[in-house]
């Protein structure tokens, strides 16, 4: 099952491969990556940090920002637009916590 969708202009795709963009987005959505003031050219140096659950709703936006900054760092000279859509379904439990419906 697909977990997310990356919609982006060629400003991203000209300098970042599909596989690498998916790795970055997945790590952001899993709370393993976040933006830094400067993005380096490889995934190991993009500032690995665990997110608070309070930031859960903004992980897709964070993934899009990381990908856009990565394209800039890699020298993209075209317009860069990136949207990341998380496709994992969430349901509310009786206690109000969010859980993955596949569990």
C-alpha positions, 0 to 999 in steps of 0.5 A: 500500500502506498504511504505518500504521494510527492507532487513536484515540478521539474525543479526537484526532479531534474536534480533529485531521483525518484528513489532518493526523494521517496527516501527523504519523504519517508524519513520525514513522515516517520519523524526521522528527518527535519529541516536544517538551515542548510541542507547537505547533498546526502540523506545522512546529513539532513539533521536527523531528529525525532519529532514530537507527536505535536508536530505530526500534522506538519510532517508532510509539510516538513518533507516538502520543505526538505525536498525543496531545500535539497533541490536548491542545495543541488543547484536546481535553476528551475522553479521548485514546487513540492507537495507531499501528501500522506496517504496512511489512514488515521483513525481516532481511538476512544481516548482521542489518540491517533492510531494507524487503522491497519493495526 
